[in-house]
């Protein structure tokens, strides 16, 4: 499984909002340790878990629930129960089993179909996004068949990147590269984004926040601010809203380097550098 080095020193950053989606806990490709590590080294007023946090489809096929998956939820519940963060869990297509208990709310933790998020400047319609996917919405059997192929692609991606890591090469997402080159995938993503932008406008929101397609994004579509948090099986990405109201995409491997370097800059004496000057 692809892993990233975890240095011991970190700066702790506080955000208004953090959005995570598509962790697929229970699937072999999920990176529960990495996402838990990420959350332990930041603070936020609102944490939105935007669907497919648990992969019920994989668990039904016999996938194993591991200790690191439980550790993630223990950390989430700790945040909510200690009122350090408001935690909002949006149901996705892979965790559709949540429908049996929805709507649910306890202390600072809730499970919902969708959520209207009041950002610093604008309102955002928050949804996992699967309801705008005609395959998952109307042909679930076809979606599950496609999920088998995608699981194999993630397996291939994991071993390919283990090979690259041993040779000092950067991480490379095979499936993301395929999506970018296959015309049908490009057209689907474009239609998906436009549909979500239209939904946000119909709900009197200036933006939309989603996941589902594992494609992190921060852009404008016909005047609507479109945000996609990506995933934690390929891109290891999250969305964060700063206290100034700025939204940005955070990539885990970049975050490790940036936070560690920022901390080193604060503790090293002036003129001292970590580089080898020969």
Secondary structure as GFF3:
##gff-version 3
##sequence-region A 1 278
A	DSSP	beta_strand	13	20	.	.	.	ID=ss1
A	DSSP	alpha_helix	32	40	.	.	.	ID=ss2
A	DSSP	beta_strand	42	50	.	.	.	ID=ss3
A	DSSP	alpha_helix	56	60	.	.	.	ID=ss4
A	DSSP	alpha_helix	67	81	.	.	.	ID=ss5
A	DSSP	beta_strand	86	90	.	.	.	ID=ss6
A	DSSP	three_ten_helix	96	100	.	.	.	ID=ss7
A	DSSP	beta_strand	104	106	.	.	.	ID=ss8
A	DSSP	beta_strand	109	112	.	.	.	ID=ss9
A	DSSP	beta_strand	115	118	.	.	.	ID=ss10
A	DSSP	beta_strand	123	126	.	.	.	ID=ss11
A	DSSP	three_ten_helix	130	132	.	.	.	ID=ss12
A	DSSP	alpha_helix	134	138	.	.	.	ID=ss13
A	DSSP	alpha_helix	140	166	.	.	.	ID=ss14
A	DSSP	alpha_helix	174	181	.	.	.	ID=ss15
A	DSSP	alpha_helix	183	202	.	.	.	ID=ss16
A	DSSP	beta_strand	207	210	.	.	.	ID=ss17
A	DSSP	beta_strand	217	221	.	.	.	ID=ss18
A	DSSP	beta_strand	224	228	.	.	.	ID=ss19
A	DSSP	beta_strand	237	241	.	.	.	ID=ss20
A	DSSP	beta_strand	247	251	.	.	.	ID=ss21
A	DSSP	alpha_helix	252	267	.	.	.	ID=ss22
###
